[in-house]
Amino acid sequence: MSSKTLIALTAAAVCIAFSCAVSAHHSTAAEFDTQKPITFAGTVKKVDWMNPHIYIHVQTTGADGSTVVYRVEGGPPNALYRQGWRMDTLKVGEHVTVSGLLAKNETSMHVGQATITTADGKRVFAGGGPSPLAERQ
């Protein structure tokens, strides 16, 4: 097999593998409702740093006074790491404000496309969701 043929086959295999990975990723519109924006303040309870997305568990008080824990979806760990995030960027017990989109499923506590702002006004994650808070970095 010539080196040109080998290069062409390798390039074709890479293109096929990449197209499968892209088509397998879900759209945020599939899970989150753009008509259900939410903003709340709460305390970081847990940070799950895992593929394919990280999750920040934020506890707050619901309208009825009950304790509510939202699971705020972030990006993939590798992409967030390249943007300066680390597993300990948000610490358990830290007070934050979250602005994002609720899941379409009424029973889900997931929030997507979120912006998380720390008590000192620093935006540690800007997911592209609704953000009534002014950038104060």
C-alpha positions in Angstrom: 0.0 0.0 0.0 1.4 3.4 -1.0 1.9 6.1 1.6 -0.6 8.3 -0.3 -3.3 5.6 0.0 -2.5 5.1 3.7 -2.8 8.9 4.3 -6.1 9.1 2.4 -7.5 6.1 4.3 -6.4 7.5 7.7 -7.9 10.9 6.8 -11.2 9.3 5.8 -11.3 7.2 9.1 -10.7 10.4 11.1 -13.5 12.2 9.3 -15.9 9.4 9.8 -15.0 9.1 13.5 -15.4 12.8 14.0 -18.8 13.0 12.3 -20.1 10.1 14.4 -19.0 11.9 17.6 -20.6 15.2 16.5 -23.9 13.6 15.6 -24.0 11.7 18.9 -23.9 14.9 21.0 -27.3 16.3 22.0 -28.6 19.7 21.5 -29.4 21.8 24.6 -32.8 22.6 23.1 -33.6 18.9 23.4 -33.4 19.0 27.2 -33.8 22.7 28.2 -36.7 25.0 27.6 -35.9 28.5 26.4 -39.3 29.7 27.7 -38.3 28.7 31.3 -35.5 30.9 32.4 -34.6 30.7 36.1 -32.4 32.8 38.4 -31.7 31.8 42.0 -29.1 32.2 44.7 -27.8 29.3 46.7 -25.0 27.3 48.2 -22.7 24.9 46.3 -23.3 21.4 47.7 -21.3 19.3 45.3 -19.2 19.5 42.1 -19.2 16.5 39.8 -16.2 16.8 37.5 -16.9 14.1 34.9 -17.5 13.4 31.2 -19.5 14.3 29.2 -20.4 17.4 31.3 -19.6 18.7 34.8 -22.5 19.3 37.2 -22.7 21.8 40.1 -25.3 20.9 42.7 -26.7 24.2 44.2 -29.0 24.2 47.2 -31.6 27.0 47.6 -35.0 27.5 49.2 -38.1 27.0 47.0 -41.1 29.4 46.9 -42.9 27.2 49.5 -39.9 27.3 51.9 -38.7 23.8 51.1 -35.0 23.0 50.3 -34.3 22.5 46.6 -31.1 21.2 45.0 -30.7 22.1 41.4 -28.2 20.2 39.2 -26.5 22.9 37.0 -25.0 21.4 33.8 -21.6 22.8 32.6 -19.5 22.0 29.7 -17.1 19.1 29.2 -14.2 19.0 31.7 -11.5 19.2 29.1 -13.0 22.3 27.5 -13.5 24.0 30.9 -10.0 23.1 32.0 -8.6 24.9 28.8 -10.7 27.9 29.8 -9.1 28.1 33.2 -11.6 26.0 35.3 -10.4 23.6 37.8 -12.2 21.0 40.0 -12.0 23.4 42.9 -12.9 26.7 41.1 -16.3 26.5 42.9 -16.0 25.3 46.5 -18.6 23.4 48.5 -20.3 25.9 50.8 -19.7 28.9 48.5 -22.6 31.2 47.9 -23.5 31.6 44.1 -26.2 33.0 41.9 -27.3 30.9 39.0 -29.1 32.1 35.9 -30.1 29.5 33.3 -32.8 27.4 31.7 -35.0 24.8 33.4 -35.3 21.4 31.9 -38.4 20.6 29.8 -39.2 17.7 32.0 -41.4 19.2 34.8 -39.9 16.8 37.5 -36.3 17.4 36.6 -34.1 19.6 38.7 -31.6 20.2 35.9 -30.6 23.7 34.8 -28.7 24.3 31.5 -27.1 27.1 29.6 -26.2 28.6 33.0 -24.2 31.5 34.2 -22.8 31.1 37.7 -21.7 34.2 39.6 -19.8 34.1 42.8 -20.7 36.3 45.8 -17.8 38.7 44.8 -19.3 39.2 41.4 -17.0 37.0 39.4 -18.5 34.9 36.6 -16.9 31.5 36.8 -19.0 30.0 34.2 -20.9 31.6 31.4 -23.0 29.0 29.6 -24.9 31.4 27.3 -28.2 31.4 29.2 -30.2 34.4 30.3 -28.0 36.6 32.5 -29.5 39.6 34.2 -26.3 40.1 36.1 -23.8 42.6 34.8 -20.3 41.3 34.1 -18.1 42.5 37.0 -14.8 40.8 36.4 
